[in-house]
């Protein structure tokens, strides 16, 4: 079998995974910011390509077309495809087009809707070939993807982001990026209900850090800069969260800020649980179906499985690789899936 590299080109990260003879051998994740400069996307692709070496085949999916660097999603798809083909530097790059499978670069322009943000389906297809019934949940740094698996097939109702948002299959509820006030307009602070300041003072990474779910020095789950440019420490995170309540961190005890962070974390988890309830209401998930969790926030999927009385399966356990590599592969599930999926 040939060496294959799977690529997931996002608006915040480039993720890539290499498989040799059908077995995963390497995974890389590099931060990028195409909304600031398309050159950052080129640089991330170049760095990942250098790290993973030569391969006979390259399979690409993307979400970077949503970046406001591009005037439209369709223009974004075509531009990202062109950048990927150039930086990968081989003639036979294949692009993942969801249900339509893999297509050549020449076919991308006529299939932009199928190529756009199809990364979730690559992971779901990988799961469907291993679990006949499941709810696949990939909680990444920015979003949570939910895909029902029924009778060994992906049973998602939506295909585009707009459809998936409306159908409960996509939520902007990621582990580390995004604004905490997206999930709660007010919070109990020092014994009083306090409206939250709707400014970009903090991110969910600050919530995780204060709760101990994101250790200082952790990189894979938090590659984005902080809201204020200050360090990624527990103390600095407390200060950023305090701004959301119009306070300084010194005004309250650490335990009170931890309680605030816990409230925000629970509010976000409820938002994802509401999406699961919507899927259950249309009987999209079998009663005994397990939850298969992927992404840097898959521990949250495990918490949801426990709360809902469902078995939890870690995406890492579906991958034949050493434990440390399988963990990184589960963090980058679409790239890993594309490296392992056969072209049909």
Secondary structure, DSSP 8 states (H G I E B T S, - for coil): ---EEEEEE-SSEEEEEEEETTEEEEEEEEE--TTT-HHHHHHHHHHHHHHH---SEEEEEE-GGGSTTSSSHHHHHHHHHHHHHHHH--TT-EEE-GGG-EEEHHHHGGGHHHHBT-HHHHHHHHHHTT-SSEEEEEE-SS-EEEEEEETTEE--S--SHHHHHHTTSEES--SSSS-GGGS-SEEEETTEEEE---SSS--HHHHHHHHTSS-TT--TT--S--SSS--SSHHHHHHHHHHHTT--GGGS-HHHHHHHHHHHHHHHHHHHHHHHHHHHHTT-S-TT-EEEEESTTHHHHHHHHHHHT--EEEGGGGS-S-HHHHHHHHHTHHHHHHHHS---
